[in-house]
Each structure stands twice: as C-alpha cells, then as structure tokens.
Amino acid sequence: MNNLWAPWRMTYLQSNRETAATGPEACIFCDKPRADDDEANLIVHRGTTCFVILNLYPYNNGHLMVVPYAHVSTLEDLPAEAAAEMMTLAQTAVRVLRGMYQPQGFNLGINLGASAGAGIAAHVHQHVVPRWSGDTNFMTVTGETRVIPEDLRITWARMRAAWPNA
C-alpha cells in the first residue's frame, strides 16, 4: 500500500473536535460573520438573514455554503425568511459558479444531524458543489484525497467579483 502525505487534513480533523461543542459560543458559522473580515473568513456575500462562505475543505473548486445567521440545527426551526433567502442565494451561487467554472452539474444539499453527514450539526447550512464528469478520480476513490487546483483566496476574489451587487 502507498501512503499519500496530506498534512492539511490534520487541521480539518482537529477543527472537527473543536467545533463539536454545541451552542453559538462554539460555532464557526456564528463566529466568522462576527469577525468582520470577509476575505480572511472566505465570506463571499452577506445577505439579510444568510451569508455565503467558501468551504475551507472543498470537494471541488467553488464549493460553497449558504448559512443562516440564526443558530439553529434543524430545517424546521429555521425562520421562513431565512429558508427563502437560503434558496435564493443558492440560485445566485449556481449562476455565479456556472459563469466562473462552467460545471456540468451541481450537488446541493443540507445534511441534518451528524448521522446524516453534517460536519457542523449544530448550525444548519446548505452546500453548493459544482461537478464535472470524472471529477471523482482515483485520488478521491483510492487516496481519499481531493486535488483542488485553485487556491481558496483566488477562488474567493474571483467569486466576490462575480457575485451580483458585491
């Protein structure tokens, strides 16, 4: 068996432990918008009830999340205004990502609860992931590692410039 050295994964694994606590006092989705440094926190857009942020550990270039400001863990607890804005921002994200990367498809999803795959189960959020035929290649399948060719800071700058009314 070959080993693939991926030290960046340790940051991800440790951050999962650090954000396992519940409550807004321990939530990155509450902390990042409060920090008021959109570039450092990869926040692409701030809406009225939700914001758009790049995923720090993306599946593909352009992988982003639409996150409500309200700290709720379930979809049914999400205020209707935030739920509506979440979908509107997801639509805008798809338009922006189509223009930036010309993907062949998208995955949009909300993982409710840790057993459903939510990495941050205490704060509901929606993923928007651009997809291309063959983007799940041998690196992902055998090495459990994704190859992301564009630096996140470049992605952020490009997406911020492409976002309407940015």
N, C-alpha and C positions, 0 to 999 in steps of 0.2 A: 504494500500500500504506500502511495506517495502522500506526503504531507504538504499542505499549502499554508504558508505562513500568512496570517491575516491578523496582525496585532490590533487593528482598528476595532475588531469585534469585541475586545475586552471592554472598551468604553461602553459599547452597547449593552453588554451583559451586566456591567456594574450599574449603569443608569437604570436598568430594569429593577434592580434591587432597591435603588434609592427612590424610585417613584412608585414602589409597591404600596406605600402608605396611602391611606385614603384621606380625602378632605382637601379643600382648596389650599391649605397651608403647605401641602407637599405635592402640588400638581404643576407640572411643567406647562400645561395648557392654560393655567391661570397665571403663572409667573412670567412667561415670555411676553405677553402683551403689556403687562405692568412695567416691564423693564424699559420700555420706551426707546429701544434700539432695534429697529426693524431689520436692518442689514445683519447685525450680529446674530439675531434670533431667527433669521430667514423668513420673516413675515412679509409676504408679498402684497397683501391688501388687508385693510381694516374696514369692515362694514359696520352697520349699526348694531347687530346682535351676534355677528360671527366674524371670524377672520380667516385668512388663507395663509398657510405656512408650508414651506417645503419640508418634506420628511428628511430628517437628519440621516437616516439609514434607508435610502430609497431602494425599491425593487428595480426601477428604471429611471433614466433621466426624466425629470419633470414630475416625479411622484410627489404629490402634494396632499394636504389635508385641509378640509373645511371644518373649522372648530367653533362651536358657540362659546361666547364669553361665559354663559351660565354654566356653573359647575354641577352638572347632573350626569348620572351614569346610565340612564335609560332613555330610550327614544320617547316613551310615553310621558316622561317628566319634562321633556324639552318644551319650552313655551312655543306656541303655534307660530309666532312671528319669527323666532329663531329657526324653526324647522323649515319655514318657507324661504328664509334667506339662505339657509344651508343649500337648498336645492338650486336657487338662483345663482349662487356663487359657484356651485358645481357646474352649471351650464356655462357660465363665463369661463371657468377653468378649462373645460373641454374645448371651447372656441379658441382660447389663447394657446393651449397645447397643440391643437391642430395646426395653427399657424406657425408655431415655433419648430415643431418636430415632425409634422406630417405622419403621425402614427396611423397604423392600420386598424386600431381598435382601442378600447378603454376598458378597464375594470373600475367600477365604482362600488364602494362597499362600506358598510358600517358593521363592525364586529362588536356585538353587545355581550359583555362579560368575558372574563379570562378564558373560560372553556370554549368560547367561540373564536378565540384568537386575538382578543383585544390586548395590546401591549400596555395600554393605559386604560384599564377598565373603569376607573372612577370618573372619567370625563369623556362623554360620548363625542365622537368625531367621525367624519366621512373621508375615506381615502379616494383619490382620483389618480389612477395609474395608467399612463399611456402604454400601449402594447404594439408590438410588431411581430409578424410571423417569424418564428425562430428565435425570439428573444430569450427563451428559456433554453440555453445551450448546455453543453457538457459541464461548464464551470458551475452552473447552478445545480444541475442534477447530480453530478458526482462529487463536486468540491464544496457544495453548499455555500458558494460564494458568488456574488454578482459582480460583474465588471461594469462600472459606471464611468463612461469616458469623459464626462464633462464635470468640472469642479462645481460644487454646490454654490459657491459665491458667484460664479459666472452664470449659472442657471438662474439664481436669484435676480441678478442685474438684468438679464435678458427678459425674464418673466415680468419683473416690475415695470420695465419699459413697455412691454407689450400689453400689460393689463389696462383695460379702459379706465379713464379718469384717474390714472395713477399720479 
